[in-house]
């Protein structure tokens, strides 16, 4: 039994190693591995050729997947041939079963237990660690992966050829593996580009703001209601003209009843054109509908939504009550770090 447990532990470890190697190689930052190789790190020097090109990375990942499959199959076969056989007589005595039934029962129990162990220790844990520490995982598994690439080379050649053929028959093409980078890693790449003279400091700042734009919400960038120049829907003509003349804004929010009940916007241009053509007109003929969005919507999605709706501004609304107004200029000001002003001034 101890030798059987040791064998199971080795197969689970092998599976974990291949999982860590796959996610580590895909997640490791190429520029960092290259820098480490240039600094003399011999593990990085061995790893670098495999992540330099998509084709090499495909072979590397393919070897990892073959290793995962083989270790899983060998774990099941080994456990059935050792632990199940050893436990079958005990199950037959304890539960008064015939030998064949006892062997089948113990095989099922062993399979379920080993599947859970394999999933936790051989899949989920190494995957989580490799995603959290991709560089360390890739460097720590490069030596066994080099040996595996040599051993699995015939299988890689055969399986890659077969998969390519099947994809062509289905009218598709094979895609190469790419590298995944977290926002922090991308920020480091931007900083390295600035230090290397590829980016000006202002360009680095703009890229940094663009990267962090998704972390800001519509609530963060909106102009609150108490800072808006607004008009009530039933405002008389004289009050409307007076507000327009004293306001620097070209678009004014219109509310009905309470100020948090926005129903649309008034364009000063529309007011002037209607007045020239028809004389004084009511706001009900001048109000334009306004886009409404949730306060939690990320700023980058706000920008996309406004462009798709072909509008300059939107009401930030929660539970039917307006919280403020957000414009394309508000988002661009966050992105560019410039005081471009409120859209109502355009």
N, C-alpha and C positions, 0 to 999 in steps of 0.2 A: 504493500500500500504506500509506504513513503516514497518509493521510486516512482510509482504512478503519479503521485501528487507533484513530485518534482518535474516529471515530464509535462504535466498539465501546466504548471507554472511557466515552464520554458516556452510552450506554445503560446500562452497568453502574452508573455513578454514579447515574443516575436511579432505577434499581431500589433501590440502597442507600439513597437518600434517602427513598423512600417506605416502605421497611421500617423505617428509623429513626423516621420520623414516626409510623407506626402504633404501634410498641411504646413510643415515648416518650410519646405522648398517653395511652395506656392506663395506663402506669406512673407518670406524673408525679403528684405529690401536689397535690391541688387547693388545699389550704390554703396550701401554700408558693407556688404560682403566684398565688393571690389576694393574699398578702402582698407579693410582688414587684411585682404590678400597683399595689397601693396605695402602694408606695414609689417609683413612677414608672418602672419598667422597661417600656419601650414594647413589647418583644416579649411580655412576660407579659400586657400589656393586650390584645394581639391574640389571644393563645392562650386566655385565660380564657373568653371566650364559647363556645368549642368544647368545653371540658371541664366546663362548669358543669352541663349537663343530659345525661342519657343519649341523648336524641334527637340533640342536636348532636354528641355524641361518635360516635354511629352514622354520621352523615353524614361526619364527618372520617375515620373508619376506612374507610368505604366508598370515599371518594376515594383513600385510600392503596392499597386493594386494586385499584382500577381502574388506578392508576398502575403498580403492580407488574406487573399482567397485560399492560398495553400495552407497557411497556418491555421485558418479556421477549419478547413476540411480535415487536416491532420489531427487537430485537437479532438474533433468529434470521433474520428476513427480510433484514435489512441484510447480515448476514454471508454468507448464501447468495448474495446478488446481487453481492457485491464480492469477498470473500476467496476463496470457493469458485470463482468464475469465473476469478480471477487465478491460482489454484493448479492448476486443471485442466490447462492445457497443460503445466506443469512435470511433473505426475504422469504425463501421457501419454508424455512423452519419457523420463522416468526409468524407468518400469516397463513401457514398450511397451504401453500401453493405448489402446483407441479412445476418441475424445473423450467419448462418452456415459458409458462406464464410468468414465473418469477424473473426470468431473464428479460422478458419484454417489459415488465413493469419497472425493473431497475434501469433498463435502458432509457425509458421515457423520463424517469426522474432525473437521471444523470444528465440527459440532454437538456432538460429545462434549467437545471441548476447551472450547468456550464454555459448555457446561452446567456443567462443573467450575468454571470461572472465575466464572460467575454465582452458583453455589451458595456459593462461599467468600467472594468479595468483595462480592457483591450481596445475599446473604441472611444467612449465618451471622455474619459479622463485624459488620455494622451491627446485627443483632439482639442480639448479645452486648453491644455497646457501649451500645445503647439501654436494655437491661435493667439495666446497671450504672450508667448515668448518664441516667436517664429525663428529668429536668428539662432538662438541657443539650440532649439530643436533641430534645425537644419544642420548645424555644425556637429551636434552630438550624434547624429545618425549617418553622417557621410561615409564613414569607413565601412560599416556593414552594407550600406547601399551600393558602394562601389563593387563589393564582392557580389552582391545580388545582381547587379547589372551584367556582370560577366556570366553568372550562372544562368540567368533568365534570358540571355540574349536570343537564343533560338525561339523561345516562346514569344518574346516581344516582336520579333520579326514576323512570325506567323500570325499572331493575333492582330497586330496593327494592319497587316495586309488584308486580313479577313474583314476587319471593321471598316477599312477604307472601301473595300469592294461592296459591302452591304450598303454603306452610305451612298455610294454612287448609284447603285441600283434604285435607291429610294429618292434619287434626285437631290441629295444633299451633299455637303462637303464637310470634312473633318475640321474642327476648330482647335487651335492650340490653347494651352493653358496660359493664363496671364498671372500677374502678380497683384495681390491685394494689399492696399495700403490704408491704414487708419488715418483720420484727420491729423493726428499728431505727427505721424511719419511724413505726410505730405508737407506739413509745416516745416519739418526738418529739411526736406528736399528743397523747399523754397529758400530757406536760410542758407543752405549750402550753395545754391545757385547765386545768391547775392554775394556770399563770401568769395565765390569763384569769379566774380565780375560779370556774370551772365545777366544779372538783374540789377536795375537801379533801386535804391532804397524806396522810392515812391512806388515802383512797380511791385516790390515785395509787400509793401503795406496793402496795396489794392488786392493782391492775391490772397493775403492773409484775411482781409475782410470778406472776400468772396467765399473763402473756405468756411468761415464762421457765420455766413449769412443764414444758413439753415438753422442755426441755434437761436436766432432771434425770431420772435413771434410778431404777429400783427399788433397785439396789445402793446408790445415794447416800442413799436415804431409809430403808432397812430398819434394823431393830434386829439387830445381829449375835448369833450364837448365844451367845457368852460373856456377853452381858448379859441373857439370857432366863432366867426361872425355868421349869424344865422337869421333867417326870416321866417315868421309864422305864415302858414298857408293862407290865412285870411287877412294878411296885412293889406291896408289900403294902398292905392297907387302912390300917394304922396310919401308915405313911410317907406315904401319899397325904393322909390327913386332916391330918397334921402340916404338910406342905408347904402345903396350902390355907389352914390357919389362920395361918401365918406370912407368907403372901404377900398383897400388896395387889391382886393381879390377879384378874379374874373369868374369865379364860380362860387355860389353861396348855397349852403345846405338849407333845405326847406323842411320845416317840421309842422305837425298838426297836433295841437293840444300841448302836451309836454314836450320839452326840448329833446328828450330821448326817443321821441317817435318821429324819426326822420322818414320822409316819404320820397325825397328826390333832391335834385339840385337845380339851381337857376344859373344859366349862363348869361352873363351881362351882354354878350354879343346878341343873343336871342332877344333880350329885352329891348335893345336899341333898334334892331331890325324890325321888330313888331311895332314899336312905337312910331318909327318912320313910316311904315306902311299903313297902320291902322289907328294910330293914336294910343291912348292908355288902354291896357289890356289887363285882365286878371291873372294871378299867378297860376291858376288852374290850367291855363293854356300855354304856360311856359315851363312848367316843371318837367324835368327829364328824369326817367327812372335811374336808380342807382344800384350797383352791385352790392350784395351783402355777403360778408364772410365771417367766419368764427375767429375769436380773439387768439386761439391757440394755433392758427394756421402759420406754418413757418414762412419767414420773409421771402425765401426763394420761390415758394409756391404762390405767394401773393403776387410777386412780379409776373410769374407765368400766367396766373389767372387774369390779371389786368390786361396783359397783352392779348390773351385769347379773346376776351370780351371787348377788346378795342375801346377801353375806357381809361381815364386817367386816375380815377379815384374809386373808393369803395367804402361802405359803412361797416365798421367793426361792430358786430351785434351779438348780444348774448341774451337768450331767453326772450327775444322779441323787443329788447331795449337797446338802443344805440349807446355805445361806449365812446366812440370817437370816429374820426375819419382818417383813412390812410390813402396815400397817393403814390404814384410811381416815383415822384421826386423824393418822397420820404424814404423809400427803399434804396434809391440811387444814392441818396445822401449817406446812408449807412454803408453802402458798398464802396463809394468813392471817397468817403471821409470829407465831403465838401458840403458847404451850406448852400445847397441848391434851392432851398426854399420850398414852400408849400405849393401844391399844384394849383391852388386857387389863385396864385399870383401870376400864373402863366397866361 
